[in-house]
Amino acid sequence: MPEAEKIELRAELDPPGETRRQARMVVIWLVCLAMTVSLVIATRPDAARDGYDQGGEVERWRGRRVRFALLFGLALPALLTVWLSHRHRRGGAHARGIVVDVVDGELRIWGRGYGQRVRLQDAEVSERLVDVYSGRLGTWRQRRLRVRPKRPASAGGVWEIEIATVAEDADLDLDVRLEGGEGDCIEIGRQDYERLLLIVRAESQKA
């Protein structure tokens, strides 16, 4: 029996992860808002409750309240949002933590919440072009590799894996369909995609 091909690649972009990124951004702003309110309440002097200002305590607290709002209610969540968006950019640390590999005749995607694998032997391998819209990431065209196994690699396993790369003008000359869709699969680099395509096709044709 021919030896199984092996390859390990890193993702460049995680469009499905945009939903999780947006949810984390909302959580960041809510937590920072709650922290700001808690600090303001915790540092409020008794004079502010009693309605009189003794020794300028209330005025100083009002100044602290403004600083708390600017620092913890605005600057901190803004910086965390920029950091999170930087991690989720194309080629960023988030995407690089997603691994695509072919091992022991299986195509696998794992890391950053992914855990999918399909058997390649006798699998249906096809390609398509997809015009994608994905919120903050905008619109672009993907070239996608679709793998459908004859049966899942394990009980409860997936019946299909799609992996994409950014399409080029020359891809329009391919005999593949052009469709519209959403950013619902990860992307890898162009050269990595072409290497993966060759190996996946070779593995799917092995007896």
N, C-alpha and C positions, 0 to 999 in steps of 0.2 A: 504494500500500500504506500502511495507517495506520502512523504512527510508533510504534515500540516504547516501552512504558512503562518508566520507570526508578525505582528506589527503593533506598535503602540503610538498613539497620537494624542495631542492635546487640542481641546476645542478652542476656537477663537471668539465665539460669541454664543450667548445663551438667551435667545429671544423668549423662550418660555419662562425664564427666570425673571423677566420684567415684572410680572405680576407680584412675585415675592418681593422684589426690590421696592415696588410702590407700597406694598403693605408695610414693609419695614420703615419706609420713610414716614408713613402716617404714625406708626408707633413711636418713632423718634420724636416727632413734634408733640405728640400727646404726652409722652413721658417728661419731656423738657418743660412743657406747660405746667404739668402737675408739680414738678419740682420747683418751678418758679413760684407758684402759688403757695406751696408749703413753706418755702423760705420766707416769703413776705409775711405769712401768718405767724410763723415761729418767731420772727424778730420784731413783731409789732409791740411797742411799749404799752404799758398799762395806761399811760396818759392818752393814747389814741383811743382806748376803749372808754375812758372816763370823760372824754370831751374837752380836756384842757391840756395845754402844753407846758410842762415844767422843765425849765433848763434847756429848751430847744430839742427835746427828745423826738418829738413828732416830726419836726422838720428834718432831722438827721435820718429818721426812719423813711421818710418820703424820698430822700435822696438815695438811700439804699434800695428802696423799692424800684426806682427807675433803673439803677445799675443792675439789679437782679433781672429785671425784664430784658434789658439789652444784652446781658451776658448769657443768662441761662434760657431765656425765652426766645432769643433771636439768633445771637452769634453761634452758640453751641449747636443747636439743631441745623443751622445753615452749614456749618463746617462738617458736621456728620453726614449731611445730605450730599455735599460735594465729594466727601471721601467715599461714600457708598456708590455714587454714580461713577467715580473714577475706577473703582474695583470692577464695576459691571460694564465698562467700555469694551469695545472690540480689542481682543488681545490682553485684557486686564486679568487681574489675579483670580477673580471669580471664575471666568471661563477657563483659564489655564488649569483650574482644579478639576475639570471634567475630562475623563480619559475615555478615548475610543480605542479599542484594541480588537485584534483577532487572535484568539488563543484556542488551541485544541479544536479547531473547526467551528468555533463560535464567534459571532460578532457581538461585542459587549460595549455598553455605555455605563460608566459608573463614576461616582463622585458628585459632590454638591447636590445630594438628594436623588441622583439617578441610580438605577440598578436594573438594567434591562439586558437581556441576551437572547439571541436566536441561533439555532443550528443552521449552518450554511449548506450542508449537504442537500442537494436537490431543491434548494430554496429558489423561489422566484425572484430574480434580480431585475430591476427596471429603473429607468430614470425619467424625470420630468422637470420642466421649468415652471417656477411658481413666482408670480408677482405678489410680493408680501407687503403688508402694512402692519407695523408693530409700534404704535404709539410714539414714545419719545425717540425711538430709533428711526422713524420715518418709513419711507417706501423704498424698496429695491427688488431686484430679481435674483432668485436663487436657482441653482441647479441642484436637484435632489436625487440622492440614491435611496431607493426603496427596496427593502429586503423582506420578503414574506416566506417564512419557513413552512414546510409541509405540516409540522406540528411544533408546539412550543418546546423550548429547551427544558422546561420543568413544569410541574403542576402549577397552574395559575400564571404561567409565563405569557409573554406578549406574542401576538400574532404578526406584528409588523414593527420594523424600525426604519426611520427615515433620518438621513444625515445630509446636510446641505453644505454648499459653498457658494460664494458670490458668483453669479453668472457673468459670462463675458459675451461680447457681441457674436463671437464665432459659434457660441452654443446654439444660436438660432438656426444654424445649418444642420444641427443634429435632428434625427428623426424621432423627436420626442414631443409630447403635448405641452402646450403653454396654458397654464391655469392661473386662477386667482386663489389666494388663500391667506392664512394667518401665519405669524411667526411661531410655529408650534414644533420646531425641531432645532437642534443645535447646529452650529456651523463650524467647519474646520477650514484650514487654509487650502488654497487651490491645488498646490502640489501634493499635499497630504490627501486630498480628496481623490486625485487621479491615481495615487498609489493604492489607496484603499479600494477603489473601484476595481482595479486589476486583480487584487488579491481576493476580493469577495467573489468576483466572477469565476476565478480559477477554483476556489474552494467549493462553490455551488455546483460545479460540473464534475467534481470527483465522484467516482463510483463508490 
